[in-house]
Structures are given as structure tokens and as C-alpha cells.
Amino acid sequence: MKRMKNIFSIALLAALALQACNLKLVDAGSDPSAPGYELTVTANAALIETALASGAQPPEAQGVPATEDPALPPTEEVVIPAEVLPPATGDVTVTVSVATNCRQGPGAAFKSIYGMPVGQVAKVVAKNSYSGYWIIEIPGQNGQTCWLWGQYATITGDTASLKDVVTPTSVATLKPTATKTPSASATATSTTAAGAPAVAGCTDPAASNYNSAATVNDSSCIYTAQATILGCTDPAATNYNAKANSDDGSCAYQSPPVLVILKSSVICTDQLDGTFQFQIVIHWTDTTSVLNDGRRYSRNAKWFDQNGNQLTGNGGTTSLDQSYREFTEIRPAGATYSFTVTSGDGTSQASASLTCP
């Protein structure tokens, strides 16, 4: 019986040693009285001796197990998982196999601002190769970002396209932090002054979530589409709206001037010699349109006898600018005074015809 206990102890030590060296045990079973159990233990002991002779090391010689902060002793991590929201989309996404805290920076010294639940798909916007953290958009929080530890993370997509941001420095830590020396393959650059901590965030002033304190762009910038302002966008219209960026078809344009004869009259005085004195008054509306030579309108005046033959009149335009015509003139009985006024742009005319019997 004592021999069997010794064999069981040897088997237990063999299992522990082989596990530490990452070697695969020969299955001996759990019953020391089983046939072949002693031979199996002997075989496992030989495996241990061979592994140690080849340089395999026990656990304490292989380094510190992966934790969020290797400089501190491992502690039980408290994670409050958030509600699982619809999966995010993007070139690179991440899920976790264990609920994981997502912090303001890499390491337990930074405050946790989101508990990543199992089953949540989040968008990855940047990475930090030095610390092994992924910068993700927090689901349901309007583009806010946090740093997710990669221990339990599964990445989907091409991470080579992600921006590699520098490691920020915590400004308020609850635990002491140790200085980490980057490996020869790690690259970390900063555009900040020597000694100044790098602050990740959106550095584009045109973005809606611009962070004036950020010194390193973490690809979290969000751009809001310009608001649509309806109105008339034609500067030639009378209701042009300089602030409008979408024409709504409301543009209105000034109507061309319309000339109207306001008053036309003649007083006829018989001269008892076959002629009459014509006392003529014609008034018309003014207009803002002008001729090329600066006149507001053109006028044309002619006299005709009772048979329709032209007596006088140049048949052309006058150079006067007033909007009325008043004069007295002696003409044969039955003569007619014909008057026409035309707007400066030629779009409107008005006429009057006056005669004495």
C-alpha cells in the first residue's frame, strides 16, 4: 500500500511539472491500482527528465502572467457589463470572451468607463501596439472611445489599417505605475513637448466632437452633416437669401416697368381763320428703367391733318426726361396730335391722340 501511495505522489508531481513545461502527459488515469499505472508514471517521469534536460523552465522562470498592469500583483478584476446593443459595423471589429473593463487609458491605473459584455460587437478605431490595447467606439455612446485590454479580445478585420496611437499617461492614478521599457520592435512617437503627456482624442476642429486638449488623433472624429436651409439662391431675385443652401423655387423677380398715361386733354380755341389753338396736357407714369444714354424713356410726337397726312414731327425720340408734356400750339381745324412714350428698356409703351374739330 505504501508503494502505491509513493507511485501516486510521483504521478502528481509529474503532472504538475509537465504542465509547467507545456508538455503533454501520458494519461495514467486516477486509479493507482489499475493495470499499467506504475509503468505510465515511470514514462511520465522520463518525459520530465527529458524536458528539463532540454532547457524547459518551471512557471516562475517564464515571466509574469498576462495582467492589465504587470508591475502590480494580480487582483480580481471587477467588471460591470453593459447591456448588449446591436452590433457595430466597421472595417475592424472586436468581441470579448470574458466581460472586460474598457478604460480611459491602458492599465488598471486608468478609470474604467465601460464594461464590455460578452456577445457585444464593437468598432475598433485605433490600436496601441506597445500595451496591447485596442481603442474602440463605446456602443451606444455617440462616438465616445475607450481602451480595451486585448487579453480576452477577438479581432475581426485588417488591423494593419488602424492608426497606432502613442501610450497616454494617467493624470490621476489610484495605484503606483511602473515604467515600461518598449521592446526593440515597438515604435511609439509623440508630437508633444518633452515631458508632456499625450492626450488621445479628435484633433480636427471641423468635427462635432473636436477635443481642443487632444494632442494625438485617435480616429474618433465625428462629422455632422450641414443643415439644409431652404430659400431663393439666385442673387438676381428680389427675395434672394444669402444663407440658403438649397433652392426651394420661391425666387421672385421684378416685373418690367409698365408705362401708363395718367392724363391727356386738349382745350380747343377757334381762331376764326380755319385754325384752332391746341392747349395740350399729357401726364404719364415715371419708370426706373433707363436708356443706354441715361434717359428713362423715349418720346415720339407727330402732327397729322384731317386726311391723315403728317404735318410736322421728326418721328424720332426726344431727349427730355420729365414725365409730362404741356404746351399750346396753333394747328388747322381737324388736326391730330399723336404722342407715344416708350420705357427705357423698350418693354412698355403708352400713347395718346388729341384733335380739335
Disulfide bonds with the S-S distance in Angstrom:
Cys102-Cys146 1.95
Cys202-Cys221 2.00
Cys232-Cys251 1.97
Cys268-Cys356 1.81
